[in-house]
């Protein structure tokens, strides 16, 4: 018999807020975390704005020891540890150095780890200094370093692994953890994803010309999902984490429950029928959404809010068209929809996890965070859904019970997860 799965802990390191309290305040207020970087201009980037979490040296010491930090050069792993530890504590757990949690595991995704460490190692290797690479170069640059560091701090004894599915990574990680719990193979899992920042992460996207170059003088207005004046995405970074737990375990310890995970789906368009390495196959996207709804055992009419992928590129109208087709709802029958990327940019492999945290906070707190920078809704969008379904100011309402959160990634991969407001019983 499959287990019910709930969310009992949250952690987030985002460009507009580090920690759940700061992050929730920011998303309610529509606060942007996007800023201008002169260093990108000096490297001749077209897009010189981005979202980077504000993490002081003092704050780092609350999560990692001075010894760890002395040899630490991977912001993505740092963000993951911070978000994961916060989520673990938020769920009501603690950890000790001599204790392993055999029924607790971790699935934490990333696109790439330790880019700066790789760059440093390359220079040393090229100059014949292999013996000066250091003992931590492998741990920081292996993809699974993000989950290995986090699990080592907490002492997780169940499955510990890292997934990587481009921009779908975070949403997929939560679904993978959900499936493990549903099957009874663990009692709780930390799930999430992280992404680093800087020229060696963002440069390839700048070269592809998919990032905006029009807002270097006005960073906070640069990320414009669903807007007619959108001119490309703004890069971001950070991490998001959730603690998923079986309902039995959560009830047994009288834990605070943020939401219930009802189900979800992942798939690929196979880079066929319009799908490519960088563009989604619309048929596959629609199939993913429909499969998630079926897995959650709900109706398309039950969805009250969509937390979209919506990156502020030419694909935004296509995404809305896919939602309309998959749900069979348009005009004023369409659910509310929003995109966190208007405030934090596109946090790449971290996006699905950070956005899931935002969705769950809204579900628990009875609010819909606003779409900022969307005063001029794209006509291809406003022609098929009521513009009132794209709120530009925060809405407080107790009528949001079911949220569909989706992410679509390079490689024509898709993930959609369904969260529901938890009610006793």
Secondary structure in CASP SS format (residue, H / E / C, confidence):
PFRMAT SS
TARGET T0000
AUTHOR 0000-0000-0000
METHOD secondary structure of the structure
MODEL  1
X C 1.00
X C 1.00
X C 1.00
X C 1.00
X E 1.00
X E 1.00
X E 1.00
X E 1.00
X E 1.00
X E 1.00
X E 1.00
X E 1.00
X E 1.00
X E 1.00
X C 1.00
X C 1.00
X E 1.00
X E 1.00
X C 1.00
X H 1.00
X H 1.00
X H 1.00
X H 1.00
X H 1.00
X H 1.00
X H 1.00
X H 1.00
X H 1.00
X H 1.00
X C 1.00
X C 1.00
X C 1.00
X C 1.00
X E 1.00
X E 1.00
X E 1.00
X C 1.00
X H 1.00
X H 1.00
X H 1.00
X H 1.00
X H 1.00
X C 1.00
X C 1.00
X C 1.00
X C 1.00
X C 1.00
X C 1.00
X E 1.00
X E 1.00
X E 1.00
X C 1.00
X C 1.00
X C 1.00
X C 1.00
X C 1.00
X H 1.00
X H 1.00
X H 1.00
X H 1.00
X C 1.00
X C 1.00
X C 1.00
X C 1.00
X C 1.00
X H 1.00
X H 1.00
X H 1.00
X H 1.00
X H 1.00
X C 1.00
X C 1.00
X C 1.00
X C 1.00
X H 1.00
X H 1.00
X H 1.00
X H 1.00
X H 1.00
X H 1.00
X H 1.00
X H 1.00
X H 1.00
X H 1.00
X H 1.00
X H 1.00
X H 1.00
X H 1.00
X H 1.00
X H 1.00
X C 1.00
X C 1.00
X C 1.00
X C 1.00
X C 1.00
X C 1.00
X C 1.00
X C 1.00
X C 1.00
X C 1.00
X E 1.00
X C 1.00
X C 1.00
X E 1.00
X E 1.00
X E 1.00
X E 1.00
X E 1.00
X E 1.00
X E 1.00
X C 1.00
X C 1.00
X C 1.00
X C 1.00
X H 1.00
X H 1.00
X H 1.00
X H 1.00
X H 1.00
X H 1.00
X H 1.00
X H 1.00
X H 1.00
X H 1.00
X H 1.00
X H 1.00
X C 1.00
X C 1.00
X C 1.00
X H 1.00
X H 1.00
X H 1.00
X C 1.00
X C 1.00
X C 1.00
X C 1.00
X H 1.00
X H 1.00
X H 1.00
X H 1.00
X H 1.00
X C 1.00
X C 1.00
X C 1.00
X H 1.00
X H 1.00
X H 1.00
X H 1.00
X H 1.00
X H 1.00
X H 1.00
X H 1.00
X H 1.00
X H 1.00
X C 1.00
X E 1.00
X C 1.00
X C 1.00
X C 1.00
X E 1.00
X E 1.00
X C 1.00
X C 1.00
X C 1.00
X C 1.00
X H 1.00
X H 1.00
X H 1.00
X H 1.00
X H 1.00
X H 1.00
X H 1.00
X H 1.00
X H 1.00
X H 1.00
X H 1.00
X H 1.00
X H 1.00
X H 1.00
X H 1.00
X H 1.00
X H 1.00
X C 1.00
X C 1.00
X C 1.00
X C 1.00
X C 1.00
X E 1.00
X E 1.00
X E 1.00
X E 1.00
X E 1.00
X E 1.00
X E 1.00
X E 1.00
X C 1.00
X C 1.00
X C 1.00
X H 1.00
X H 1.00
X H 1.00
X H 1.00
X H 1.00
X H 1.00
X H 1.00
X H 1.00
X H 1.00
X H 1.00
X C 1.00
X C 1.00
X E 1.00
X C 1.00
X C 1.00
X C 1.00
X C 1.00
X C 1.00
X C 1.00
X C 1.00
X H 1.00
X H 1.00
X H 1.00
X C 1.00
X C 1.00
X C 1.00
X C 1.00
X C 1.00
X E 1.00
X C 1.00
X C 1.00
X C 1.00
X C 1.00
X C 1.00
X E 1.00
X C 1.00
X E 1.00
X E 1.00
X C 1.00
X E 1.00
X E 1.00
X E 1.00
X E 1.00
X E 1.00
X E 1.00
X E 1.00
X E 1.00
X E 1.00
X H 1.00
X H 1.00
X H 1.00
X H 1.00
X H 1.00
X H 1.00
X C 1.00
X C 1.00
X C 1.00
X C 1.00
X C 1.00
X C 1.00
X E 1.00
X E 1.00
X E 1.00
X E 1.00
X E 1.00
X E 1.00
X E 1.00
X E 1.00
X E 1.00
X E 1.00
X C 1.00
X C 1.00
X C 1.00
X C 1.00
X C 1.00
X C 1.00
X C 1.00
X C 1.00
X C 1.00
X C 1.00
X C 1.00
X C 1.00
X C 1.00
X H 1.00
X H 1.00
X H 1.00
X H 1.00
X H 1.00
X H 1.00
X H 1.00
X H 1.00
X H 1.00
X H 1.00
X H 1.00
X H 1.00
X H 1.00
X H 1.00
X H 1.00
X C 1.00
X C 1.00
X C 1.00
X H 1.00
X H 1.00
X H 1.00
X C 1.00
X C 1.00
X E 1.00
X E 1.00
X E 1.00
X C 1.00
X C 1.00
X C 1.00
X C 1.00
X C 1.00
X C 1.00
X C 1.00
X C 1.00
X H 1.00
X H 1.00
X H 1.00
X H 1.00
X H 1.00
X H 1.00
X H 1.00
X H 1.00
X H 1.00
X H 1.00
X H 1.00
X H 1.00
X C 1.00
X C 1.00
X C 1.00
X E 1.00
X C 1.00
X C 1.00
X C 1.00
X C 1.00
X E 1.00
X E 1.00
X E 1.00
X C 1.00
X C 1.00
X H 1.00
X H 1.00
X H 1.00
X H 1.00
X C 1.00
X E 1.00
X C 1.00
X H 1.00
X H 1.00
X H 1.00
X H 1.00
X H 1.00
X H 1.00
X H 1.00
X H 1.00
X H 1.00
X H 1.00
X H 1.00
X H 1.00
X H 1.00
X H 1.00
X H 1.00
X H 1.00
X H 1.00
X H 1.00
X C 1.00
X E 1.00
X E 1.00
X C 1.00
X C 1.00
X C 1.00
X C 1.00
X C 1.00
X C 1.00
X C 1.00
X C 1.00
X E 1.00
X C 1.00
X H 1.00
X H 1.00
X H 1.00
X H 1.00
X C 1.00
X C 1.00
X E 1.00
X C 1.00
X H 1.00
X H 1.00
X H 1.00
X C 1.00
X C 1.00
X C 1.00
X C 1.00
X C 1.00
X E 1.00
X E 1.00
X C 1.00
X C 1.00
X C 1.00
X C 1.00
X C 1.00
X E 1.00
X E 1.00
X E 1.00
X E 1.00
X E 1.00
X E 1.00
X E 1.00
X E 1.00
X C 1.00
X C 1.00
X C 1.00
X E 1.00
X E 1.00
X E 1.00
X E 1.00
X E 1.00
X E 1.00
X E 1.00
X E 1.00
X C 1.00
X C 1.00
X C 1.00
X C 1.00
X C 1.00
END
